[in-house]
């Protein structure tokens, strides 16, 4: 054989091998992208025997992690970490695999590397504290929740229970023959009276013509409308998932299923759940534009039609899979995720929709709801005290089994706060006589406690007097109710006055302000200067009352009208000082919008000055609220927060009054934008006051935009920044009772 022929044959042989290698890698990637990780693994191994293909190495590591073989996943991810194309998500998944093997310290190190490249990840607190976080999850419901499998579990598999009439509707998996793909269908069962035993499952759809591979059902409140998932056959063997709906006909049969309008041949839509009012539909989908593999979406029924789906956002959805959403009757949304930190590959989480329409941070349900396996598809009873979930944890009958859970006591949230300031008391200890357990309040001063019977609660904290409360379940409105415990400080001998000095026009702290206290009942004079942050501190003598003055060369002199007298139950008293810049107005009194002099502090109400504008709102005068805003922002500047405390205290002292919050902007920007910003500013203040316990019905937020300036700085008029700042203001009006 000639040299030329030999060389040609070698080249052809190499081309054939390369083509086979590429085909093998493509087939492995197809398995991987379709979630068939077990089939992808041997193909990736064959590819890697020939060459170190980075994609094959990365996908092989992830395939092992997906099937729960964390030992091999760690071995391959260790190699992936040295690849030049190593991505942040690879570092995250490497850390997750290490965590499953109990290598917490190493896992946290790789989580830190991941967060260097993704510093704003919503999961940052849990990732940086992964070891302690997983320990807390294991102990979260200790002695409070019982979990047991139900009697209808089989070797085939049962999942996704839904309450229906006197029993359950769920998805049953069956294998017609060994090595064949299982198929799914909906079945129903009834609960035997006064027991946790269920009748043998029977097909849910009695009429013929229903397709195989149906499941994951949800019902509207009247149980006359069903939503469920089924296969959507596209072409050439390609299948997607779709959500269909049917209605219960008068003769007791279900109508022919109708496909929801947002289903597609291009992606899957699955796992429907309907809200308690029947007007919201949550589901999971891998449609384009999401944050990861599968995300949770929301569609709203409007005029009988379902709106275009909206992604629930990065607070809930991750680069992983969020699946099996469940809208509980209690208003909370449950879902399973492998992207949020947990105990297994898929863990159960819970979120609550807040007043502003945003969702709370996902809460991992902890053990025994979650385990080292996959825990998915939870269904919660109307009282929130029991329910069912799906898990493939060890000890079951099949791959997936149904478990019944039940709380052993009533859950209550206890908020512990300072009696005078209303501030939460983190670290306070709450002792329950019923279960002889002492719990510590979190950063918000909150403790969650569960009890089956009446209990005596005792709150304690250093420097505070103990507070006792007797609590019985029948006194609560519903499970998860909130109880408030206000603690008063013990009498103290050392008394202090603290505060901050602000520029009233710019809202910024003022340094080097001389603060003088002259006692009117004792022969004592105190003196201090504010620091770079405008702060000052003076020690008071018990039994003495003081008048306060402040002065600075660049500001008008200040004298506080109310005397300062030390309180027996307060170690530290607070007062903030707002100075008028003399460089803007000279030594004369500042002119009002009408040209007449304004005497600062005249015509005030409960320590609040009349607003600069003399315009009446609903026949009532407006009072100045010394809160300031940056241009285009709806949140107040940090230095303005103490002024919100003053308004809060006023409303707490006088529960009979109702107020309007009037917010204004300057004239920079469009009129429509300024109107929106001013309304947001008023809404923000109302939201804060409601969070502090003020009844929402006592607060009326009103945004005026740029329509009511205090000066001539209207559209097109050149003005200095301090003049624009003067118009960016908030006022309040006290309405007649």
C-alpha positions in Angstrom: 0.0 0.0 0.0 1.4 3.3 -1.0 2.2 6.0 1.5 -0.4 8.3 -0.1 -3.2 5.7 0.2 -2.3 5.0 3.8 -2.4 8.7 4.6 -5.8 9.1 2.9 -7.2 6.1 4.8 -6.0 7.6 8.1 -7.6 10.9 7.4 -10.9 9.3 6.4 -10.8 7.2 9.6 -10.2 10.3 11.7 -13.0 12.1 10.0 -15.4 9.2 10.7 -14.3 9.1 14.4 -14.8 12.8 14.7 -18.2 12.6 13.1 -19.2 9.8 15.5 -17.9 11.8 18.4 -19.9 14.9 17.4 -23.0 12.8 17.0 -22.5 11.2 20.4 -22.1 14.6 22.0 -25.2 16.0 20.3 -27.3 13.0 21.4 -26.0 13.4 25.0 -26.9 17.1 24.9 -30.4 16.3 23.7 -30.8 13.9 26.6 -29.4 16.5 29.0 -31.6 19.3 27.7 -34.7 17.1 28.0 -33.9 16.2 31.6 -32.9 12.6 30.9 -29.7 12.8 32.8 -29.3 9.1 33.4 -29.2 8.4 29.6 -26.8 11.4 29.0 -24.2 10.2 31.5 -22.7 7.2 29.6 -22.6 9.2 26.3 -20.7 12.0 28.0 -18.3 9.4 29.5 -17.6 8.0 26.0 -17.0 11.5 24.7 -14.5 12.3 27.5 -12.6 9.1 26.9 -11.6 10.5 23.5 -11.0 14.2 24.4 -11.5 16.7 27.2 -14.5 18.5 25.8 -15.4 21.2 28.3 -19.1 21.1 27.6 -19.2 17.3 28.1 -17.3 17.7 31.4 -19.6 20.4 32.7 -22.8 18.6 31.7 -21.6 15.3 33.1 -20.9 17.0 36.5 -24.4 18.5 36.5 -26.0 15.2 35.4 -24.5 13.5 38.4 -25.8 16.3 40.6 -29.3 16.0 39.1 -29.6 12.3 39.8 -28.3 12.7 43.3 -24.8 11.2 42.9 -23.1 14.0 44.7 -19.8 12.2 45.1 -19.2 11.9 41.4 -20.7 15.4 40.8 -18.0 16.8 43.1 -15.3 14.9 41.4 -16.2 16.3 38.0 -17.0 19.8 39.2 -13.5 19.9 40.7 -12.2 19.6 37.2 -14.7 22.1 35.8 -13.4 24.7 38.3 -10.1 24.7 36.4 -11.6 25.2 33.0 -11.2 28.7 31.3 -14.9 28.8 30.5 -16.0 28.1 34.1 -19.1 30.2 34.8 -20.5 31.5 38.1 -23.4 29.0 38.0 -20.8 26.2 37.9 -19.3 27.5 41.2 -22.8 27.7 42.7 -23.7 24.1 41.7 -20.3 22.9 42.9 -21.0 24.4 46.3 -24.5 22.8 46.3 -23.0 19.4 45.6 -20.4 19.9 48.4 -23.1 20.9 50.8 -25.0 17.7 50.2 -21.9 15.8 51.1 -21.6 17.7 54.4 -18.5 19.7 53.3 -20.0 23.0 54.6 -16.8 25.0 54.9 -15.7 24.2 51.3 -19.2 24.8 50.0 -19.3 28.3 51.7 -15.9 29.1 50.1 -17.3 28.4 46.6 -20.5 30.2 47.4 -18.4 33.3 48.2 -16.5 33.0 44.9 -19.9 32.8 43.2 -21.2 35.9 45.0 -18.1 37.9 44.0 -19.4 37.6 40.5 -23.1 37.9 41.4 -23.1 40.2 44.5 -26.8 41.0 44.2 -28.1 37.5 44.3 -31.3 37.3 46.4 -30.0 34.2 48.1 -26.8 35.9 49.4 -27.7 35.7 53.2 -28.3 31.9 53.0 -25.3 31.2 50.8 -22.9 33.0 53.1 -24.2 31.2 56.1 -25.0 27.9 54.4 -23.8 25.5 57.2 -25.8 27.2 60.0 -28.7 27.7 57.6 -29.1 24.0 56.8 -28.8 23.2 60.5 -31.7 25.5 61.2 -33.7 23.9 58.5 -33.2 20.5 60.1 -34.4 21.8 63.5 -37.1 24.1 62.2 -40.2 22.2 63.0 -38.8 19.8 65.7 -41.7 18.3 67.7 -44.3 20.5 65.8 -45.1 18.5 62.7 -46.0 14.8 62.1 -45.5 13.3 58.7 -46.7 9.8 57.5 -47.2 8.0 54.2 -50.8 7.3 53.2 -52.2 3.8 52.4 -52.7 4.2 48.7 -49.0 4.5 47.7 -47.8 2.0 45.1 -44.6 1.0 43.4 -45.6 3.0 40.3 -45.7 6.4 42.0 -48.2 9.0 43.2 -47.8 12.8 43.2 -49.4 16.2 43.2 -52.5 15.8 45.4 -55.4 18.2 45.2 -58.4 18.4 47.6 -61.6 17.3 45.9 -64.9 16.8 47.6 -64.4 14.3 50.5 -61.0 13.1 49.2 -58.1 13.7 46.8 -57.4 13.9 43.1 -53.8 13.1 42.2 -51.5 11.9 39.5 -50.7 8.2 39.3 -47.7 6.9 37.4 -47.8 3.4 35.9 -45.4 1.3 34.0 -47.2 -0.9 31.5 -44.0 -3.2 31.0 -40.5 -3.3 32.4 -38.1 -0.8 30.8 -41.0 1.2 29.3 -41.6 4.8 30.0 -44.3 5.3 32.6 -47.5 7.1 31.8 -49.6 9.3 34.0 -53.3 9.8 34.6 -55.6 11.4 37.1 -57.3 9.3 39.7 -59.5 10.1 42.7 -59.9 8.6 46.1 -62.2 9.2 49.1 -61.1 9.5 52.8 -62.7 7.0 55.1 -64.5 8.8 58.0 -62.5 9.7 61.1 -59.3 8.0 59.8 -56.3 8.7 57.5 -57.3 5.7 55.3 -58.3 6.2 51.7 -60.3 4.1 49.3 -58.7 2.4 46.3 -58.1 5.0 43.5 -60.3 5.1 40.5 -60.0 7.0 37.2 -61.1 10.6 37.6 -62.4 11.0 34.0 -65.0 8.3 33.5 -65.8 9.2 29.9 -63.6 7.8 27.1 -61.4 9.8 24.8 -59.1 11.2 27.4 -55.4 11.1 26.6 -52.7 9.4 28.6 -50.1 11.4 30.4 -52.4 13.8 32.2 -51.9 15.1 35.7 -51.2 17.9 38.2 -54.8 19.1 38.6 -56.3 22.1 40.3 -59.9 23.1 41.0 -61.7 26.4 41.3 -63.4 27.0 44.7 -66.7 25.6 43.6 -64.9 22.5 42.2 -66.9 22.9 38.9 -63.9 23.8 36.9 -60.6 21.9 36.5 -57.2 22.8 35.2 -54.6 20.1 34.5 -51.5 19.3 32.5 -51.2 17.0 29.5 -48.9 16.2 26.6 -48.9 18.5 23.6 -47.8 16.6 20.5 -45.9 18.9 18.1 -44.1 16.9 15.3 -41.4 14.4 14.7 -41.9 13.0 18.2 -41.4 16.3 19.9 -43.7 16.8 22.9 -44.3 19.9 25.1 -46.6 20.2 28.1 -49.8 22.3 28.0 -52.5 23.3 30.5 -56.1 22.5 29.6 -59.4 23.3 31.4 -62.8 21.7 31.5 -66.1 22.4 33.2 -68.5 20.2 35.1 -71.7 19.7 33.1 -75.2 19.5 34.6 -75.3 15.8 33.9 -72.2 15.2 36.0 -69.8 14.7 33.1 -66.8 17.0 32.3 -66.7 19.0 29.1 -64.1 18.4 26.5 -60.8 20.0 27.6 -59.9 23.4 26.1 -56.2 24.5 25.8 -55.3 27.8 27.5 -54.3 30.6 25.1 -50.7 31.0 26.3 -49.7 27.4 25.6 -47.3 26.9 22.7 -45.5 24.4 20.5 -42.2 26.1 21.4 -42.2 25.6 25.2 -44.0 23.8 28.0 -46.7 25.2 30.3 -47.5 23.0 33.3 -48.5 22.5 36.9 -51.5 24.8 37.2 -52.9 26.1 40.5 -55.9 28.4 41.0 -56.2 31.0 43.7 -58.9 30.9 46.3 -61.1 33.4 44.4 -60.7 31.5 41.1 -59.3 34.5 39.3 -55.6 33.9 39.3 -53.7 31.0 37.7 -50.1 30.2 38.7 -48.1 27.7 36.7 -44.5 26.7 35.8 -43.0 27.1 32.3 -39.7 27.2 30.4 -41.0 29.9 28.0 -38.4 32.4 26.7 -37.5 35.4 28.9 -37.4 33.6 32.2 -34.6 33.5 34.8 -33.7 29.8 34.5 -34.9 26.4 33.4 -38.5 26.6 34.6 -40.1 29.7 36.2 -43.4 30.4 37.9 -45.8 32.7 36.1 -49.2 34.3 36.8 -52.2 34.8 34.5 -55.3 36.7 35.6 -58.8 36.0 34.4 -60.2 39.3 33.1 -63.7 39.4 31.5 -63.6 35.6 31.1 -60.2 35.5 29.4 -56.8 34.7 30.7 -54.2 37.5 30.4 -50.7 37.2 29.0 -48.6 35.5 31.7 -46.3 37.6 34.0 -43.1 36.1 35.5 -43.1 36.3 39.3 -39.6 37.8 39.2 -36.1 37.0 40.5 -37.1 37.0 44.2 -38.9 33.7 43.5 -37.4 32.4 40.3 -33.8 31.4 39.9 -31.4 30.0 37.3 -32.7 26.5 38.4 -36.2 25.1 38.2 -39.2 26.4 40.2 -42.1 24.0 39.7 -45.4 22.7 41.3 -46.8 26.1 42.5 -49.7 25.7 45.0 -52.0 28.6 45.9 -53.1 27.8 49.4 -56.5 28.8 50.8 -54.7 30.9 53.4 -53.4 33.2 50.6 -49.8 32.0 50.6 -48.1 30.5 47.5 -46.1 27.3 47.9 -43.6 25.9 45.3 -40.7 23.5 44.8 -37.3 24.7 43.8 -33.8 23.4 43.2 -32.4 26.9 42.8 -32.9 28.1 46.3 -30.8 26.7 49.1 -32.3 23.7 50.8 -31.9 20.2 52.2 -32.4 18.2 49.0 -32.4 18.7 45.2 -36.0 19.9 45.2 -37.2 21.6 48.4 -40.6 23.1 49.3 -40.8 26.9 49.8 -43.5 29.4 50.8 -44.0 33.1 49.9 -46.7 35.7 50.8 -47.9 38.5 48.7 -47.4 41.8 50.5 -49.5 45.0 50.4 -47.4 46.6 47.7 -47.9 43.6 45.4 -44.4 42.3 45.9 -43.7 38.8 47.2 -41.9 38.1 50.5 -38.5 36.4 50.4 -39.0 32.6 49.9 -39.1 30.7 53.2 -37.8 27.1 53.1 -40.3 24.9 55.0 -37.5 22.9 56.6 -37.7 19.4 57.9 -39.7 17.2 58.0 -41.4 18.8 54.9 -38.0 18.8 53.2 -35.4 16.0 53.2 -32.3 15.0 51.3 -34.5 13.8 48.4 -37.0 15.6 46.2 -40.0 17.1 48.0 -42.6 18.7 45.8 -46.3 19.4 45.1 -47.8 20.3 48.5 -51.5 20.8 49.1 -52.5 22.7 52.3 -55.9 22.4 54.0 -58.1 25.5 54.4 -57.1 25.9 58.1 -53.4 25.7 57.2 -52.9 23.0 59.9 -52.5 19.9 57.7 -52.1 18.8 54.1 -50.4 16.4 51.8 -47.1 16.5 49.9 -45.1 14.4 47.4 -41.6 13.0 48.2 -39.3 10.3 46.8 -37.5 10.1 50.2 -36.2 6.7 51.3 -38.7 4.2 52.8 -41.5 4.8 50.3 -43.4 2.4 48.1 -42.3 3.9 44.8 -40.3 6.7 43.3 -42.8 9.3 44.4 -45.3 8.8 47.3 -47.9 10.9 49.0 -47.5 11.9 52.7 -49.9 13.4 55.1 -48.6 16.2 57.4 -50.2 17.8 60.5 -49.2 20.5 62.9 -49.4 19.5 66.5 -50.3 23.0 67.8 -51.5 26.5 66.9 -49.0 28.8 65.3 -48.8 32.4 66.5 -46.3 35.2 65.6 -45.3 37.3 68.6 -43.9 40.8 67.9 -42.0 42.3 70.9 -41.3 46.0 70.8 -40.4 49.0 73.0 -43.4 50.4 74.8 -42.4 54.1 74.2 -40.5 54.1 70.8 -42.4 51.3 69.1 -39.0 49.9 67.9 -38.7 46.1 67.7 -36.5 44.4 70.4 -34.3 41.8 68.7 -32.8 39.3 71.1 -35.7 39.4 73.5 -36.4 36.0 75.1 -39.9 34.6 75.0 -40.7 31.7 77.4 -43.8 29.5 77.0 -45.1 27.6 80.0 -47.0 25.2 77.7 -44.0 23.6 76.1 -41.3 24.9 78.6 -39.3 26.5 75.7 -37.4 29.7 75.6 -37.1 31.3 72.1 -35.1 34.3 71.0 -36.6 37.1 68.9 -35.1 37.7 65.5 -33.8 41.0 64.0 -37.5 42.3 63.7 -38.2 41.4 67.3 -40.4 38.4 66.1 -40.8 35.0 67.5 -42.9 32.2 65.9 -44.4 29.8 68.5 -46.8 26.9 68.2 -49.0 25.6 71.1 -52.0 23.2 71.2 -53.5 24.7 74.4 -53.5 27.8 76.6 -50.0 29.0 77.6 -48.4 31.7 79.7 -45.9 33.8 77.7 -43.1 35.7 79.4 -41.0 38.2 77.5 -37.7 39.4 79.0 -34.7 41.5 78.0 -31.9 43.3 79.8 -32.9 46.7 81.1 -36.6 46.0 80.5 -39.3 44.9 82.9 -40.7 41.4 82.3 -44.0 41.3 80.5 -46.4 38.4 80.9 -49.3 37.4 78.7 -51.8 34.5 78.9 -52.8 33.2 75.5 -55.4 30.6 74.4 -56.0 29.4 70.8 -59.7 30.5 70.8 -58.5 34.1 71.2 -56.8 34.1 67.8 -58.6 35.0 64.6 -56.8 32.4 62.5 -53.6 30.3 62.4 -50.6 32.5 61.9 -52.1 35.4 63.8 -49.9 38.1 65.3 -49.7 39.0 69.0 -48.0 42.1 70.2 -46.0 42.5 73.4 -44.9 46.0 74.4 -42.1 46.1 77.0 -41.3 49.1 79.1 -37.8 49.9 80.3 -37.0 49.6 84.0 -36.4 52.9 85.8 -32.8 54.0 85.4 -30.7 56.7 87.1 -28.5 57.7 84.2 -30.4 59.9 81.7 -29.3 61.1 78.3 -30.5 63.4 75.6 -29.5 62.4 72.1 -30.4 63.8 68.7 -29.3 65.0 65.3 -29.1 68.6 63.9 -30.4 69.0 60.3 -30.4 71.7 57.7 -34.1 72.2 57.3 -33.8 73.2 53.6 -31.5 70.4 52.4 -32.2 67.8 55.0 -28.5 67.2 55.7 -26.8 66.9 59.1 -25.0 70.0 60.4 -21.7 69.8 62.3 -20.3 72.2 64.9 -23.7 73.4 66.1 -23.7 74.5 69.7 -26.4 72.8 71.8 -27.3 74.5 75.2 -29.5 73.1 77.9 -30.6 75.5 80.6 -32.4 74.0 83.6 -35.5 75.8 84.7 -35.8 73.9 87.9 -32.2 73.2 88.9 -29.1 75.3 88.8 -27.5 73.5 85.9 -26.4 74.4 82.4 -25.2 71.8 79.8 -23.4 72.4 76.5 -22.2 70.3 73.6 -21.4 70.5 69.9 -22.8 68.3 67.1 -20.3 66.0 65.4 -19.6 65.5 61.7 -22.9 63.5 61.4 -24.9 66.2 63.2 -25.2 64.0 66.3 -25.0 65.2 69.9 -25.3 63.7 73.4 -25.9 65.3 76.8 -26.3 63.7 80.2 -29.4 64.9 82.1 -29.9 65.2 85.8 -32.9 63.3 87.1 -35.6 65.6 88.4 -34.5 68.6 86.3 -36.3 70.1 83.3 -34.4 72.0 80.6 -35.0 74.5 77.8 -33.0 73.8 74.6 -31.3 76.3 72.4 -29.0 75.8 69.3 -26.9 78.2 67.3 -24.5 78.2 64.4 -23.0 81.1 62.5 -24.6 80.1 59.2 -28.1 79.4 60.7 -30.9 81.2 62.5 -30.9 80.7 66.2 -33.2 77.9 67.4 -35.2 77.5 70.6 -37.4 74.5 71.3 -40.8 75.4 72.7 -41.3 72.3 74.8 -39.2 71.7 77.9 -37.2 68.5 78.1 -37.8 66.6 81.3 -36.1 63.2 82.0 -38.6 60.3 82.0 -38.5 57.6 84.7 -38.7 54.7 82.3 -36.4 56.1 79.6 -32.6 56.0 79.7 -32.2 57.9 76.5 -34.5 60.6 75.1 -34.3 61.8 71.5 -34.9 65.1 69.9 -33.9 66.4 66.5 -33.2 70.0 65.6 -34.0 71.6 62.2 -32.1 74.8 61.5 -33.1 77.5 59.0 -30.1 78.7 56.9 -29.6 82.4 57.5 -27.6 82.8 54.3 -30.8 82.4 52.3 -33.0 84.8 54.2 -30.7 87.1 56.1 -31.6 88.0 59.6 -35.2 88.9 58.7 -38.0 86.5 59.0 -38.5 84.4 55.8 -41.2 85.7 53.5 -44.2 83.5 52.7 -45.5 82.8 49.3 -47.9 85.8 49.7 -45.1 88.1 50.7 -45.8 88.5 54.4 -43.4 87.5 57.1 -43.6 84.0 58.5 -42.7 83.6 62.2 -41.1 80.1 62.5 -43.0 78.0 65.0 -46.2 80.2 65.0 -49.6 78.6 64.8 -48.2 75.1 65.3 -50.0 71.9 66.3 -48.5 69.4 68.8 -44.9 70.6 68.0 -45.4 70.8 64.2 -45.1 74.2 62.5 -47.6 75.6 60.0 -46.6 74.9 56.4 -45.1 77.7 54.4 -48.1 77.7 52.2 -51.3 79.3 53.7 -53.5 77.2 51.4 -56.2 75.4 53.2 -56.9 71.7 52.5 -60.6 70.9 53.0 -60.8 74.0 55.2 -58.0 72.9 57.4 -54.4 74.3 57.7 -51.4 72.3 56.6 -48.5 71.5 58.9 -44.9 71.1 57.9 -43.4 67.6 57.9 -39.7 68.0 57.8 -39.0 65.1 55.4 -36.8 65.7 52.3 -36.3 63.8 49.1 -33.6 63.5 46.5 -34.6 64.4 42.9 -36.8 61.8 41.3 -36.9 59.5 44.4 -39.9 58.5 46.4 -38.1 57.4 49.5 -37.2 60.0 52.2 -33.6 60.9 52.9 -32.1 59.0 55.9 -31.9 62.2 57.9 -35.7 62.7 57.6 -36.6 59.4 59.4 -36.8 61.0 62.9 -39.5 63.3 61.6 -41.6 60.3 60.6 -41.3 59.0 64.1 -42.8 62.3 65.4 -45.8 61.9 63.1 -46.2 58.3 64.2 -46.1 59.2 67.8 -48.7 61.9 67.3 -51.1 59.4 65.7 -50.5 56.9 68.4 -51.2 59.5 71.1 -54.3 60.8 69.4 -56.2 57.8 68.0 -59.3 60.0 67.3 -57.6 62.1 64.5 -57.4 61.4 60.8 -54.8 62.9 58.6 -54.1 63.7 54.9 -50.6 63.3 53.7 -49.9 65.9 51.0 -46.7 65.4 48.9 -45.2 67.9 46.4 -42.4 68.0 43.9 -40.3 70.6 42.2 -41.0 71.6 38.6 -38.0 69.7 37.0 -39.1 66.9 34.7 -42.5 66.3 33.2 -45.8 67.1 34.9 -47.1 63.5 34.6 -43.9 62.1 36.1 -43.9 64.5 39.0 -47.5 63.6 39.7 -46.6 59.9 39.9 -43.6 60.6 42.1 -45.5 62.8 44.6 -48.2 60.1 44.9 -45.6 57.5 45.5 -44.0 59.7 48.2 -47.4 60.1 50.0 -48.0 56.3 49.6 -44.6 55.5 51.1 -45.3 57.5 54.2 -48.7 55.9 54.7 -47.2 52.4 54.2 -44.6 53.2 56.9 -47.3 54.4 59.3 -49.5 51.3 58.7 -46.4 49.1 59.5 -46.1 50.9 62.8 -49.7 50.0 63.8 -51.7 53.0 62.5 -55.1 52.1 61.1 -55.0 52.5 57.3 -58.5 54.2 57.4 -57.0 57.1 59.3 -54.5 58.0 56.5 -55.2 59.6 53.1 -52.2 59.9 50.8 -52.5 62.7 48.2 -49.9 63.6 45.6 -50.0 67.1 44.1 -47.0 66.9 41.7 -45.6 70.3 40.8 -49.0 72.1 40.9 -48.4 73.9 44.3 -45.0 75.5 44.4 -44.0 77.6 47.4 -42.0 80.0 45.2 -41.7 81.0 41.6 -39.7 78.0 40.5 -42.2 76.8 37.9 -41.5 75.2 34.4 -38.8 77.1 32.5 -37.8 79.4 35.5 -34.1 79.1 36.4 -33.7 78.4 40.1 -31.0 77.4 42.6 -31.1 73.9 44.1 -32.2 75.1 47.6 -35.2 76.7 45.9 -36.2 73.5 44.2 -35.6 71.6 47.4 -38.1 74.0 49.1 -40.8 72.7 46.8 -39.9 69.0 47.3 -41.9 68.8 50.5 -44.5 66.9 52.4 -47.3 68.4 54.6 -50.1 66.9 56.6 -53.6 68.1 57.4 -55.5 67.1 60.6 -59.1 66.4 59.6 -61.9 67.1 62.1 -63.0 64.0 64.0 
